[in-house]
């Protein structure tokens, strides 16, 4: 039975047709997957389906009724965003049932009753925490599962929309989520599953809708398709999945030397990075990869060990020193830690080099504009206007701005921490090519941290595996996937 329908939906923003006459419907008891490149129109569609945006043309029907005329119908749509959207200083139980009215609570809230109602839900979603724990104190994986559980609490929901729900989950928690999704499907709810992870879509979904450039370009039963077909529909071209992106111009010159480094969540790590090399770091969530790089960058403490860049002894605990001396770290949480969301693309690009843009009376707008134009051109940033707030760019285009901005600082070493998180397969290839070009043409040493094994293997000249904060193995570009995997799960070590 069709519960949610979009007929002839068109949504226009200045200079952009975000959705172009889209027709799509969703049925109870079905997992309907949606995929498309960044900027294909997926997010705009979801905002129309949840009542956030009102389309210029078309209608949204919920159980056959026009939801734009009867807004209360949108209460039947539960939406879980990609980014964590919880209250860190409130308890797990409080977050679970907010807003209380929609969760069936009225009047003054009895904390004991709140906690009692929370326990079976936490058990159902395998969230192994106390209802009284503050959300800021539980893991990111547990926060993501909590966010999904919260969406299902509201009594009226009939459709559950999951936007990139596995981005922050471990492999184990992803499997738990899939089991929960199957259970929700059996409760006769409609599930809309948005993901860039093709393997997840093929293994989980019933049907698939593909978007490209604001239009619905394909629809199919998932049993009758394969991954190459999906990629071709998404990109409009065939993409070689076996293409490799490691640097072909590495030198013997050592840029970065790390000896017996110990810090928060890692111990006794030694490695070196050569000029023009892409060095991959593989490991499970919590293995210490990010903490290691954040310590070298100066954000986290170093307890012992030494670091040298270009033969020069490194100053610990000073991020300004790191940037000025050519060590740039690009964090995993792009929206929370990399961009200034309410500032324009121009301002986000220039923010790191304001000293170079000074004139006699302040910042030279001409210099700033020219710099922004150059970065947008060089890094193929898709935007109608550099004055657009960066939060409105797709994840892939935000990442391009971040890379371009970093290059304005003349780095010697660039650390990419999960650079393609939440990015589609076509844009991933662009990011890989950028890393390869930076290594080969600029001689920059690239460090790639990724939870995707295929990504690490196809992009890295060498691979270092970490397990439980320690170096478990080191491999060359011809590494065997099973060997690396055995190291990152603790079955083998150096």
N, C-alpha and C positions, 0 to 999 in steps of 0.2 A: 504493500500500500504506500502511495506517495504521501509523504508528510510535509516535505519542503520543496517548493518549485520556484525557479527564477525564469521568467519569460522575457526575452528580448531586452535584457538589461544593458543599458549604455550609461557609462559614467565618464565624465570629461573633467579634466583639470587643465589649468592654463598651459597650453602648448602640448597637451598629451591626451589621447583617447585611452583611458585606462582599461575600460571594458567596452567591447564593440558588439552589440546585439547578441549577448550571451544567453543561451538556453541550457539549463541544467536542472535535474531533479534528483531527489534523494528519497530512498525507501526505507521503511521500518525493517529491522532485522538484517540490514545490509551494511557492509564496510565499503564505503565509496572513497577511493583514493583520488587525490588531486595532485598533479605535478606540473611543473613548468619552470622555465628559467627565471632568475630574479628579474622582476619588472614585467613578468608575463601577465599579471593581473590577478593572481591568487589572493593576495592580501586585500585588494580592493573588493573582490567578490565576497570575501568573508565579512568585510565591514558592511556590505550591502545586506548580506543574509542575516546579520545580527542587528540591523537597524541603526548602525553608527553613521553610514552614509545613505543618502536618499538619491537614487539614480535619476538621471535626466529623463530617461525613457525606460519603459518596461514595468513589470510588477513582480512582487515577491508574494507568493501564496503559501500559507501554512494551513494545512488541512483544507485547502481550497478557498480560504478567506484571504482577502487582501490585507497583508500585514502593515502596509504603509498607511492604511486608513484605520487600522485597529492595532495600535502599537503594543497593547498588552500581549498579543500573540508572540512577540519576540521573547517572552519569558520562557517559551518552550525550547529555545535554542541556548544550549550551554556551550560556552567557548573557553578554551584553555590556550592562552597565548604562548608563543615560543619562549619569550623572556620570563624569568621568574617574577611573579607579581604578588608577593606576599608581604605581610607586615612582620618585620624581623623581631620587633620587641613585644610582640604579642605571642601568646602560647599557641601550640599546635592545634588544640581544640578550638580556640577562639578563631583562628584562621580558617579552620575547617567549615565553620557554620556561618561565617559572614556572607552576606547580610542576614542577620538573625531572622527577620520576618519571612524571608523566602525559605528558610530552613525549618520553619514551623515553630519557632520560639516567639513568645509574646510577652510583653511587659518586662519586669526585672529578670535578669539572667542568673539562674542558679548554676554556679560553677561546677558543683558536684554532678548535677544532671548533664551538663555540657560534656564533662569528661566521660561519664558513663555512656553517652550516646556516641562519643568519638571512638571508643575502644573497638567495637566491631567493624567500623569503617577502616580504621587503621590496620586492623588484621586483614580485612578483605584486600587491601592494596599493598600488603606486606610492608607497611611503614613501621619499622621496629623502633619506635620512640615512645616516650611518655607523653600523654596528652598535655601535661603541664610544662614540657620543655619549650623554651623560646625558639622560634623558628630560626633565628640567626645562628643557633648553636647546633642545628642538625645539618647533615651533608646536603650538597646540591642535588644529588640524586633523590634523596628523601623529600626535599623541598618540591621537586618536580612531580613526584608521585602524589604528594599532599595537594598540590595545585589541581591535579586531575581528579583526585578524590573529592575536593571541594565542589567541583563543577557538577558532580553527580548527586550531591546532597539535596539540591533544590528540587522540591517535590514535583514541579510541573514539567521538568525537562523531558523532551522527546528526541532531541537531536543533540549529539555531542560532537563538537568540532575540536580536533586536536591539531594544533599548528606546530610542526616539527617537534613532537613530544619527546623524542629520544635523544635530542641534541646533548642534554646534560646527564644522560643516564649511562651507567655502566652496562656491560653486556648482560650481566645477570639481571639487573633491574629492567633492562629492555625486554628480556624474556618474560619477566613477571608482568610487565605492562601488557604485553601481547595476550597473556592468559586472562588478564582482567578485561581487556577489550573484547575477547571472545565471550566472556561471561556477560558483559553488557549487551552484546549483540543478541545473546540468547534471551535476554530480558525484553527483546523486541524494540530496542532503541536503534535509531539511525546513527551511524558513525561516519563522520567526514574526517579522513586522515590525510593530512598534508605533510609530505616529506620529500627531501631530495635524495634519500637513500633508496636506491632502486631495488636492492635486495629485500628491504623491508616491505616495500609495496607489493612485490611479486609474491612474497611468502604470506602476507597478511590479508590483502584486499580481495574483494569480490569483483568490483568493477573499477575502471580507471578513466578519468577525464584529464586530457592534456590541454594546457593553455600555452599560447605563444603570441606575444605582441598584443595582448588584450583580447584575443579571440580564442574561442574553443575550437581546437583543430582536430581533436580525435576523442573517441569514446570507445571502450572495448571491455568485454569480459576478460578478466585477468588470466584466466586459464588458457586463453587462445593467443597470448602475446609473449614476447621475451624482452630482455633488456635492450638489445640493439634496436628493436622496433621502437621502444619508448624513447631512446636517445634521439633517434631520427625524427620522431614526431615533435619532440621538445625543441630541437635546434634547427630543424628544417634541412639538416645535412647529416651525413654519416660521420661519426666520431670514432677514431681509432682508439679503442680501449687499451691496446697493448703498447701505445706510444710511451716512451720514457722521456724524462725531463731533467736527468742529472747533468751536471756541468761536464763539458768536454775539454775545459781549459784550466784544470787545476794546476797549481804549481807546487814546488817543494817549500816555498816560503811559508813559515808558520806565523799565522796572525795571532791566534789566541792559544795560550798555554795555561792549563788548569791542573794543579798538582794537589792531590790528597785533600780535596775540599770537603769540609763538613759544615753543615748548617741545619736549618729547620727542615726536617723530613728527608734529609739525605746525608750520607756519610762516606768519607774517603773516596771521592770521585776524582778521577784523573782522565783528561783527554786533551787533544789539541785540534785546532781548526786551521786548515791551510787557506791561503789566498785563492779565491775562485772556486772554492769547494762548497758543496751542499752537504751538510752533516745532519743526518736524521736522528732524532731521539724517539725511541719507541718504548711503550710501557702502558700498564693499566692506569686507570684513574687512581690517584693517590701514590703513584710510584716515585714522585719527587722531581719529575722533569721540569715542571713550571717553577717550583720552588728553587731549584738549582739555578735557573736562568735569572730569576728575580733577585737572587742573592748576588750574583755577579753584577747585575744591573745596579744594585745598591738599595733595592727596596726591602729586602729581607736580610737578617744578620748572617754573617759568616763566623763560625766558631773557630775554625782552624783551616790551614792550607793556604796556597798562594795562587794568584792569578797574574798573568802578564799579557799585555796587548802590544804587539809589535816589539817585543823584547823589553818593554817598559813595565816596571812593577805597578800593579793596579791599586787604586785607592778604593777601599771598601766603604760601603754604606753611604754613597753620595751619588744620587741619580743624575744631578746636574753635571757632575764630573764625567759620568759615563756618556751622556749625550754629547758633551763638548769634545770628548776624546774618541768618539766614533763607535760607541757600543749602543745600539738602539734595540729596545725590546718592544714588540708589538703584542699586547696581551690577548688572551683568548676571548674575554668578554668585551667584544667590540663596542657595543652600545653603552655599556656602563663605564668603560675605562679608556676608550680610544677616541671617541668623538665628543664634541660639544653640541648636543642635539638641537638646541634652539638657535645656534649660530649658523650663518650661511656657509656654503661650500667654500667660498672665498676666504672667510674668516678662519675656518678650520684648517685650510692649507697654510695660511700665513702665520698662524699662532706661534709656531716654533722658531720663526726667523724674523721676528719683529725688529730686532736690532739692525738687521741688514736692510730693512725697509724704511728706516728713519729718514726724515727730511728735516729742514730747519724748524718746521712748526709742528712736527709730529710724524705719524706714519704716512708715507707717500701712498695715496690711493692709486696712483698710476702704476707704481712699482708692484703694489699688492695685486692689482687687477692683472697685470702682465704675468706675474708669477702664477696666479690661479689659472689663467688661460693656458699657460704652458703645461702645467700639471694635468689639466683636464684633457689636453690634446695628447700628451705623451703617454698617459696611462688609460686612454680610451674610456673616460668617465662619461657615462650616458646621463646627460642632464640638459634640459632646455635652457637653464639659466644658472649662472654661478651664485646668484643671490638667493637661490632656493635653500631653505633650511636643510641641513644634511640629514636630519632624521627622516626626511621623505624619500631619500635615495634607497634603492634596494641594498641588501647586505653586500652583494658583490661590488657594487659601485662605491659603497662606503669603504670597503677594503682597498679599492684602488686609490681612493683619496688618501687613505692612511699611509699606503706605501709611497705614493708621490710626495706626501708631506715629509716622510722620513728621509727620502733622498735629498731633500733640501738641506739636511743637516750633515751631508757628506759622510755617511757612515763607512766604517771599515768592516763592522760585523752587524748583521741584521738577524734578529731572532724572531721567527714567525711561530707564534703559539696558536695552534689549531687555526691556521689561516683560512680554511675553507669551511669552517663551521657554519651551517645553515645556508650554504651557497650551492647553486645548481651545477650540474655536470659540465655545461658549456663554459660557465664563468670559472669553474675550477681549473679547466685547462688553460684559461687566460692567466690565472694567478700562477700556475706552474711555469708557464712560459716566461712570465715576468721574473720569477726567482732565477730561472736558468739564465736569462739575459743579464740580470744584475751580477750574477757570479762570473759569467763568461766575458762580458763587455766592460764591466766596471771593476772586476777583480775583488768584489765584495765576498766575504766569508758569510755563508748563509747557514743558520741553524734552524732546522725544521722540527717542531714538536707536533706530533699528530697521533691521534688515537686510531686512525684508519691505516691499517697495515699496508694496503695497496698503495696508498698515497706516499707513505714513507719509502717503500721499495722502488716505486717508479720515479721518485724525485731525488733520491740520495746517492751520493758517491760512496759514503760510508754510513753505517747505522750502528748506534749505540743503544743497547737494551738496558733498561733499568727495572729492577724489581725491589720493592720494599725499601726504596731509598738508596740502593746500592747498584753499582755497575755489574750487570749480569752477563754481558757479552758484547763483542764488537764484530761487525761484519762488513764485507765490501758490497759493491753494487750488484753482484751476482748471488746475493744471499738467498738461501732457501727459506721460504716463508715458515715452514714448520720448525726450523732451527730457532728463528727469532721468537716465534710464539712460545716455544718451550722455555726460553730464557725469561720472557716477560711474565710468565705465570709461575716462575720459580722452580721449574723442573731441572734446569741446568743453570750453571753460573760459571764465571771465569775461574 
